[in-house]
Amino acid sequence: MSGRPVEGIVFPPGEKNDRSTTDAAKKIFASAFKAVGEDQLASSVSNERNWRYGYVKHILKHVETSLKNPEAALKEAQAGLDWMYQNFEFVRDGQTQKFADAVKNIKGSFETGFIKGTKPKPSSFEIQVPYNGTVLKGQALLDQLQKWASYGTIEQDAAEAISQVVKNKEWADLSDRYFVLLGAGSAMGPYSVLMALGANIVAIDLDRAPIWKRLIGIAKNSCGTLTFPLKKPQSQIKSEDELFENAGSNLITQAPEINNWLQTVYPDKPLVVGCYVYLDGEAHVKVVLACDAIMRGLSESRKASLVFLCTPTDAHVITDSARKASLGQYTSSEWRNLLLLPLRSLGSKKYLTKNSLSPIKASNGEEFSIVDGLVVAQGPNYALAKRMQHWRAIIARSQGSLVSTHIAPSTRTVSVVHNRSFAWAYSGMPYFKPYEIFDQESSNAVMSAILIHDLNNPKAAANPQTVLKNPLELFKYNSFHGGVWRSGYKVNSIGEVSVLVHFLSAYRFIFLGVLIAFLYLLSRLF
């Protein structure tokens, strides 16, 4: 059975003319290395024979070489993205052109839909965080932030950033803010939180009626506004169902038209553009490239602020205190750590490996602490898509845009827990101090609060006027990592043990019964 005709953004033809994701990814990272004279590392990437499982060491090398000096980080980022624009292609009606050319040449656009919320604006707004069956706000939220920071689940500066939003209630009034949300209906996106705070949201999501029924319903039940692309003028639409059917767009197949439309939306307003998209496999790379073209265009032409959510399962520059805490957890004589000693001795480099790494030394002698949070099972396409977002973040900031990009915690979203192995691992991970897995609503709220902080605090790392020792330090601040940075063990090495902990916990009474029966039999025999 033949597949559907290919449309939109596609990977470039590989050596076998098969649009290989592996071939493209290797060339992207090789280009990044070549940009800073690391020809040997470029050759190593090109010659990698097992990219699916061998990609991690090359990404770590990329982070290491980017930390040599600030110029290296920006050169590698620019080279990687340039290769993608010069080589990825765009297909429409059987005609193929370079993606960069498609963005320039295609002139179409959309009609504009608009919904104004029906709720009156309250006298004041307040950040609220749903958590463990309750809603935290005010002093209760401030207390919980310190608990998380003290335990090691988040960094202290993340607690302080959210605390500032709690204490400065006027910051939570978003009625004069304009947000463009790419992937507005995403599980990890801030749509509901921002709407509740009166924001003006320009939403981009797939042209599927159920998505827009939900988004428009939330907008109507708020004091915010919703602007969105339509296939035909809103004045010609006669019913809500027809509105849902005509709303939306496809980033992979309509990126040029979406970009054109967004350039015309609220031309006199400063925009905050957030990337919240997620798709499985190679589609994730494609949709992130579409978002990158849009974010690049808006940051360059309108100096729009950019927003990204980073995954904790990546390679990041971290705080020195996090690295030291990680080593302390690894060497701790706490009972739960002692129980793992037999597995540590048997597991070699696969299980329960030390999380704390030696600092990376820059050309000027400066040292940077890093974490290897990469999880091999997530795959090289996911890692590339997240690296692309890092690249755009540091480039845009270097060009004067405010860039809010922070590590969000591991979250029980449907896209994650539909994989039973990940669901089991999430259940067992809190055994490893200081891990905590968060519900979607909690993550949405805390990450929205950190974004609000960045938009209001001129001293935030997001502000391009704030001096960083290296562009990659942008990801070091206000991290809500969920424990990944401070755990004694690499996150990639605790998955199987976490699953074991889950089953031991879930069936503890059965195991206890078997143990008691076994001990009883032993007593009868001896």
C-alpha positions in Angstrom: 0.0 0.0 0.0 1.5 3.3 -1.0 1.9 6.1 1.6 0.5 9.6 1.4 2.4 12.0 -0.9 5.1 13.8 1.0 4.3 17.5 1.7 6.0 20.2 3.6 9.4 20.1 5.3 11.5 17.0 4.6 14.9 15.8 5.5 17.5 16.2 2.7 18.4 13.3 0.4 21.1 11.2 2.0 23.9 9.3 0.4 21.5 6.6 -0.7 18.9 9.2 -1.7 16.7 8.0 1.1 16.2 11.1 3.3 18.1 9.5 6.1 17.6 11.2 9.5 20.9 9.6 10.6 22.9 11.0 7.7 21.4 14.5 8.2 22.0 14.6 11.9 25.7 13.5 11.5 26.2 16.2 8.9 24.6 18.9 11.1 26.9 18.1 14.1 29.9 17.7 11.8 29.2 21.2 10.4 29.1 22.6 13.9 32.5 21.1 14.8 34.1 22.3 11.5 32.9 25.8 12.3 35.3 25.9 15.2 38.2 24.0 13.6 37.4 20.7 15.3 37.9 18.6 12.1 38.8 15.4 14.0 35.5 15.6 16.0 33.7 16.3 12.7 35.3 13.2 11.2 34.4 11.1 14.3 30.7 12.1 14.0 30.7 11.3 10.2 32.2 7.9 10.9 29.9 7.0 13.7 28.5 3.6 12.7 25.8 3.3 15.4 24.3 6.7 15.6 21.1 5.5 17.2 22.9 4.5 20.4 26.2 6.4 19.9 25.0 9.9 19.5 25.3 10.9 23.2 29.1 11.2 23.3 29.1 13.5 20.2 26.5 15.8 21.8 28.6 16.0 25.0 31.7 16.8 22.9 29.6 19.5 21.2 28.8 21.0 24.6 32.4 20.8 25.6 33.8 22.5 22.5 31.1 25.2 22.8 32.3 26.0 26.2 35.9 26.8 25.0 34.8 30.4 24.5 31.7 32.4 23.8 32.4 32.7 20.1 32.7 29.0 19.7 29.2 28.4 21.2 27.7 30.9 18.7 29.7 29.6 15.7 28.6 26.0 16.3 25.0 27.0 16.8 24.9 29.1 13.6 26.7 26.4 11.6 24.3 23.7 12.7 21.2 25.8 11.9 22.7 27.1 8.6 23.3 23.5 7.4 19.6 22.7 8.0 18.3 25.7 6.2 20.6 25.1 3.2 19.8 21.4 3.0 16.4 20.6 4.3 13.7 20.8 1.6 10.1 21.8 1.3 7.7 19.9 -1.0 4.4 21.2 -2.3 2.3 19.8 -5.1 5.2 17.6 -6.2 7.6 20.5 -6.4 10.7 20.6 -4.2 12.8 23.6 -3.1 15.2 24.4 -0.3 13.3 25.1 2.9 15.1 28.5 3.2 13.8 29.4 -0.3 10.3 28.3 0.5 10.1 30.6 3.5 11.2 33.5 1.2 9.2 32.6 -1.9 5.8 31.5 -0.7 3.6 34.5 -0.2 0.3 33.1 1.0 -1.3 33.9 4.4 -4.4 33.3 6.5 -7.5 35.1 7.5 -7.7 36.2 11.2 -10.0 34.8 13.9 -10.6 36.6 17.2 -12.3 35.7 20.4 -12.7 37.9 23.4 -13.2 36.2 26.8 -16.5 36.8 28.6 -15.2 37.0 32.2 -14.6 40.5 33.6 -11.0 41.4 34.5 -10.5 41.0 38.3 -9.1 43.7 40.4 -5.8 41.7 40.8 -4.2 38.5 39.6 -2.3 35.9 41.5 0.0 33.0 40.4 -1.4 29.7 41.5 0.1 26.2 41.3 -2.0 23.1 41.5 -0.1 20.5 43.5 -1.0 17.1 45.1 -4.7 17.8 45.1 -4.5 21.4 46.3 -3.8 24.8 44.9 -0.8 26.6 46.2 -0.7 30.4 46.3 0.7 33.1 48.6 2.6 31.9 51.6 1.8 28.3 51.0 3.5 28.5 47.6 6.5 30.3 49.0 6.9 27.6 51.6 6.7 24.8 49.0 9.2 26.5 46.8 11.7 26.5 49.7 10.9 22.8 50.4 11.7 21.9 46.8 14.9 24.0 46.8 16.0 22.5 50.1 15.4 19.0 49.0 17.2 19.6 45.7 14.3 19.2 43.3 14.8 22.7 41.9 17.6 25.3 42.1 17.4 28.0 44.7 17.3 30.8 42.1 14.2 29.1 40.5 12.5 29.3 43.9 13.5 32.9 44.2 12.3 33.8 40.7 8.8 32.3 41.3 8.8 33.9 44.7 9.3 37.3 43.1 6.2 36.7 41.0 4.2 35.7 44.0 5.3 38.9 45.9 4.9 41.2 42.9 1.2 40.5 42.1 1.1 43.2 39.4 3.5 41.1 37.3 0.7 38.5 37.0 -1.5 40.9 35.2 -0.9 40.0 31.5 -3.7 42.0 30.0 -1.1 44.2 28.1 1.1 41.2 27.0 0.9 39.5 23.6 2.0 35.9 23.4 2.4 33.8 20.2 2.2 30.1 21.2 3.5 27.7 18.7 1.8 24.4 19.7 -0.8 26.3 21.8 -2.6 23.1 22.7 0.5 21.3 23.9 0.4 19.5 27.2 3.5 21.4 28.4 2.3 24.8 27.1 1.2 27.7 29.2 -2.1 28.4 27.3 -4.5 27.9 30.2 -2.3 29.6 32.8 -1.8 32.7 30.6 -5.4 32.9 29.6 -6.4 32.9 33.3 -4.1 35.8 33.8 -5.8 37.9 31.1 -3.2 37.5 28.4 -3.6 38.2 24.7 -2.7 35.0 22.9 -2.0 34.3 19.2 -2.4 30.6 19.0 -0.9 28.3 16.4 -2.0 24.6 16.4 -3.1 21.9 14.0 -6.3 22.5 11.9 -8.3 19.9 13.9 -11.7 20.8 15.2 -11.4 19.2 18.7 -8.2 21.2 19.3 -9.9 24.5 18.5 -13.1 23.6 20.4 -11.0 23.3 23.5 -8.8 26.4 22.9 -11.7 28.6 22.0 -13.7 27.3 25.0 -10.9 28.2 27.4 -10.6 31.6 25.8 -14.3 32.3 26.1 -14.2 31.4 29.8 -11.4 33.9 30.5 -10.7 37.6 30.6 -8.1 37.2 27.9 -8.2 37.3 24.1 -7.5 34.7 21.4 -6.3 35.4 17.9 -5.8 32.6 15.4 -5.4 31.7 11.7 -8.6 30.9 9.7 -9.1 29.4 6.3 -11.8 32.0 5.5 -13.0 35.3 6.9 -14.7 35.0 10.3 -17.6 37.1 9.0 -18.5 34.3 6.6 -18.6 31.6 9.4 -22.1 30.9 10.6 -21.7 28.5 13.5 -19.2 27.5 16.2 -18.7 24.1 14.6 -17.8 25.8 11.3 -15.4 28.0 13.2 -13.7 25.0 14.8 -13.4 23.4 11.4 -11.8 26.4 9.7 -9.4 27.3 12.5 -5.7 26.3 12.7 -2.8 25.5 10.5 0.0 22.9 10.0 3.5 24.0 10.9 5.2 21.3 8.9 3.3 21.9 5.6 2.4 25.6 6.0 5.3 27.2 7.8 5.8 30.0 5.2 2.2 31.1 5.3 2.1 31.0 9.1 5.3 33.1 9.2 3.7 35.6 6.7 0.6 35.9 8.8 2.3 36.3 12.1 4.4 39.2 10.7 1.2 41.1 10.2 -0.5 40.3 13.6 -0.5 43.2 16.1 2.3 45.1 14.3 2.5 47.8 17.0 2.7 45.3 19.9 5.9 43.6 21.3 5.5 39.9 20.9 6.6 37.0 23.1 6.9 33.9 21.0 7.0 30.5 22.6 7.9 27.1 21.1 5.8 24.3 22.8 5.6 21.7 20.0 6.3 18.0 20.3 6.0 15.1 17.9 7.5 11.7 17.8 10.6 10.8 15.8 11.7 12.7 12.8 8.6 14.8 12.8 9.8 16.5 15.9 12.9 17.8 14.0 10.7 19.0 11.2 8.2 20.9 13.4 11.0 22.5 15.4 12.7 23.7 12.2 9.3 25.2 11.2 9.1 27.0 14.5 12.7 28.1 14.2 12.0 29.9 10.9 9.1 31.7 12.5 11.0 32.6 15.6 14.0 33.7 13.7 11.8 35.9 11.5 10.0 37.5 14.3 13.1 38.1 16.5 14.9 39.7 13.6 12.2 41.8 12.1 10.3 42.7 15.3 12.8 42.0 18.1 10.3 39.6 19.6 11.1 37.9 22.8 11.6 34.1 22.5 10.6 31.3 24.9 11.6 27.7 25.0 11.1 24.8 27.5 14.2 22.8 28.0 14.1 19.1 28.9 16.1 18.0 32.0 17.2 15.0 29.9 19.8 16.9 28.0 23.4 18.1 28.4 23.4 21.4 30.3 25.7 23.8 32.0 24.7 23.6 35.7 25.4 25.4 39.0 28.6 24.4 40.9 26.4 23.7 43.9 24.3 21.2 41.9 27.4 19.3 40.8 28.7 19.2 44.4 25.3 18.1 45.7 25.2 15.3 43.1 28.6 14.0 44.3 27.3 14.1 47.8 24.3 12.1 46.9 26.5 9.5 45.2 28.8 9.1 48.2 26.0 9.3 50.8 25.7 6.5 53.4 21.9 7.0 53.6 20.1 3.7 53.7 18.6 3.9 50.3 22.0 4.5 48.8 23.6 1.6 50.7 20.9 -0.8 49.3 22.1 0.1 45.8 25.8 -0.8 46.4 25.4 -4.4 45.1 23.8 -3.1 41.9 26.5 -0.4 41.5 29.2 -3.1 41.7 27.4 -5.4 39.2 26.1 -2.8 36.8 29.4 -1.6 35.3 28.8 1.6 33.2 25.1 0.9 32.4 23.4 1.0 35.8 23.7 3.6 38.5 26.6 5.6 37.1 27.9 8.7 38.8 26.1 11.8 37.8 28.8 14.3 38.9 31.2 15.1 36.1 34.5 16.9 36.1 34.1 20.6 35.1 34.9 21.7 31.6 37.8 24.1 31.3 37.5 27.0 28.8 40.3 28.5 26.9 40.7 31.3 29.4 40.8 28.8 32.4 37.2 29.4 33.4 35.5 26.2 34.6 31.9 25.1 33.8 30.0 22.4 35.6 27.8 20.3 33.3 25.4 17.4 33.6 24.9 14.6 31.2 21.1 14.1 31.4 20.8 12.6 28.0 18.6 9.5 27.9 19.5 7.2 25.0 16.0 5.7 24.8 14.6 9.2 23.7 16.6 8.9 20.6 18.8 11.2 18.4 15.9 13.0 16.7 14.6 14.2 20.1 18.1 15.3 21.1 18.7 17.1 17.8 15.3 19.0 18.1 16.2 20.2 21.6 19.7 21.2 20.5 18.2 23.3 17.7 16.2 25.2 20.3 19.3 25.8 22.3 21.0 27.1 19.2 18.2 29.6 18.3 18.1 30.7 21.9 21.7 31.8 22.2 21.8 33.3 18.7 18.7 35.4 19.3 20.0 36.6 22.7 23.3 37.5 21.1 21.3 39.6 18.6 19.5 41.6 21.3 16.3 39.6 21.9 15.1 38.7 25.4 15.2 34.8 25.6 13.4 33.0 28.4 14.6 29.3 28.3 14.6 27.1 31.3 14.7 23.5 32.3 11.2 22.1 33.1 10.7 19.0 35.3 9.9 15.5 34.1 6.1 15.6 33.8 3.4 12.9 33.6 2.0 14.0 30.2 0.0 11.6 28.1 2.7 11.5 25.4 5.2 10.2 28.0 3.1 7.8 30.2 1.4 6.1 27.2 4.7 4.3 27.0 4.4 1.8 29.9 8.1 1.6 30.5 8.4 5.3 31.0 5.3 5.3 33.2 6.8 2.5 35.4 10.2 4.4 35.5 8.5 7.6 36.6 6.7 5.8 39.4 10.0 4.5 40.8 12.3 7.5 40.2 11.5 9.4 43.4 13.4 6.6 45.3 16.5 8.4 44.0 16.7 11.6 46.0 15.9 14.4 45.1 13.7 13.3 42.2 10.1 14.3 41.9 7.8 13.7 38.9 5.2 16.5 38.4 1.7 16.5 37.1 1.1 18.5 33.9 -0.9 21.3 35.7 1.9 21.9 38.2 4.6 22.1 35.5 2.5 24.5 33.4 2.1 26.8 36.4 5.6 26.9 37.7 7.2 27.3 34.2 4.7 30.1 33.4 5.7 31.8 36.6 9.4 31.7 35.6 8.5 33.2 32.2 6.6 36.0 33.9 9.7 36.6 36.1 11.9 36.9 33.0 9.6 39.4 31.4 9.7 41.7 34.4 13.1 41.3 36.1 15.8 43.3 34.2 18.5 41.3 36.0 17.2 38.0 34.7 19.6 36.0 32.5 17.0 36.1 29.8 17.8 39.8 29.4 20.5 40.2 26.7 22.1 43.0 28.8 22.9 40.5 31.6 26.5 39.4 31.2 27.1 35.6 30.8 30.5 34.0 30.8 29.4 31.8 27.9 26.1 31.7 26.0 25.4 28.2 27.3 25.1 29.6 30.8 21.6 30.8 29.7 20.4 27.3 30.6 22.0 27.3 34.0 19.6 29.7 35.7 16.2 29.2 37.3 16.2 25.5 36.7 13.2 23.5 37.8 14.9 20.2 36.8 13.0 17.9 39.1 16.1 16.5 40.7 18.1 15.5 37.6 21.0 17.9 38.3 21.4 16.9 42.0 20.8 13.1 41.9 23.8 10.9 42.6 23.2 8.9 39.5 22.9 9.8 35.8 19.2 9.7 34.7 20.1 7.4 31.8 21.4 4.8 34.3 18.4 4.6 36.7 15.6 3.7 34.3 15.6 -0.1 34.8 16.2 0.2 38.6 13.3 2.7 38.8 11.0 0.2 37.1 12.2 -2.5 39.6 11.4 0.0 42.4 7.9 0.5 40.9 7.1 -3.2 40.9 8.6 -3.8 44.4 6.4 -0.9 45.7 3.3 -1.9 43.7 3.4 -5.5 44.7 5.1 -5.1 48.1 2.5 -7.1 49.9 2.9 -10.0 47.6 6.7 -9.9 47.9 6.3 -9.6 51.7 4.0 -12.6 51.8 6.4 -14.7 49.7 9.2 -13.6 52.0 7.3 -14.6 55.1 6.3 -17.9 53.6 10.0 -18.6 52.7 11.2 -17.7 56.2 8.5 -19.9 57.7 9.6 -22.9 55.5 13.2 -22.3 56.5 12.2 -22.3 60.2 10.4 -25.6 59.7 13.4 -27.1 58.0 16.0 -26.0 60.5 
